[in-house]
């Protein structure tokens, strides 16, 4: 069964990003619909797929990671305003029968992503 998943890697501290709040939105033109909220577990992953089965549909989506709140909770000294705060990754699902894994590699100063398997 096809699914959408994610995980967070904190490369500042060299460990999974545990406790990061994530929101998933579906985009339809100017409309933005919240589909799912999750918080990463001790391994930096969500306990269940963000989408799976019939919920996997071709279209445009956004994942929003509350990275600034995560780093503040870690006790890191952050500037005000934060340089990296809410990280939004806009991506598309072209094939609803395939797995899409959209990880976030993040520090208080940078982030990157890729399509994983």
C-alpha positions in Angstrom: 0.0 0.0 0.0 1.4 3.4 -1.0 2.1 5.9 1.8 3.5 9.3 2.6 6.0 9.4 5.5 8.7 11.8 6.9 11.4 12.0 9.5 13.5 14.7 11.0 17.3 14.6 11.5 18.9 17.3 13.8 22.4 17.6 12.4 23.4 20.2 15.0 23.2 17.6 17.7 23.7 14.5 15.5 20.5 12.8 16.4 16.9 12.3 15.4 14.6 15.3 15.9 12.2 14.0 18.6 9.2 16.0 19.5 8.9 18.1 16.3 5.4 19.1 15.5 4.4 18.6 11.9 1.4 19.7 9.8 0.4 18.3 6.4 -1.7 20.5 4.0 -3.3 19.7 0.7 -3.1 22.6 -1.8 -5.8 23.3 -4.4 -5.2 26.6 -6.1 -5.3 29.2 -3.3 -7.0 26.8 -0.9 -4.9 25.2 1.8 -6.6 22.3 3.8 -5.1 20.8 6.9 -5.1 17.0 6.5 -3.0 15.8 9.4 -1.0 16.8 12.5 1.7 14.7 14.1 4.7 14.9 16.4 7.9 13.0 15.8 8.8 10.1 18.2 12.2 9.4 19.8 13.5 8.2 16.4 12.4 11.4 14.7 9.6 9.6 12.8 5.9 9.7 12.9 4.2 6.7 14.5 1.9 6.3 11.4 2.0 7.4 7.8 0.8 10.9 7.1 -1.2 9.5 4.2 -1.9 6.0 3.0 -4.3 3.9 1.0 -7.2 5.9 -0.5 -6.0 9.1 1.1 -2.9 9.0 -1.3 -4.0 11.2 -4.2 -2.0 13.0 -6.8 -1.7 16.7 -6.1 0.2 19.4 -4.4 1.0 19.3 -0.7 2.9 21.1 2.1 4.6 19.7 5.1 5.2 22.3 7.8 7.8 21.5 10.5 8.0 23.5 13.7 11.8 23.4 13.8 12.3 26.7 15.7 10.1 25.4 18.6 12.0 22.2 18.6 15.4 23.9 18.8 14.2 26.3 21.5 13.0 23.3 23.6 16.5 21.8 23.2 17.9 24.8 25.1 19.8 26.2 22.1 20.5 29.9 22.1 18.5 31.2 19.1 18.3 34.8 17.8 15.1 36.7 17.8 13.6 36.4 15.4 14.7 32.8 14.6 16.6 32.3 11.4 15.0 28.8 10.8 11.6 28.7 12.4 8.7 27.0 10.5 10.1 25.0 7.6 7.6 24.5 4.8 8.3 21.9 2.1 6.0 22.2 -0.9 6.0 19.0 -2.9 3.8 17.0 -5.3 2.5 13.5 -5.4 2.3 12.4 -9.1 1.7 8.7 -8.6 -0.6 7.8 -5.8 0.4 4.1 -6.0 4.0 4.9 -4.9 5.7 5.6 -1.6 6.7 9.2 -0.9 9.2 9.8 1.9 9.9 13.5 2.6 12.6 13.9 5.3 13.9 17.1 6.8 17.6 17.5 7.7 17.8 20.6 9.8 19.9 22.9 12.0 18.9 26.4 13.4 20.7 27.8 10.3 19.9 25.5 7.4 17.7 22.7 6.1 17.4 20.3 3.2 15.1 17.6 2.0 15.0 14.9 -0.7 12.6 12.2 -1.9 13.4 9.1 0.0 12.0 5.6 -0.4 
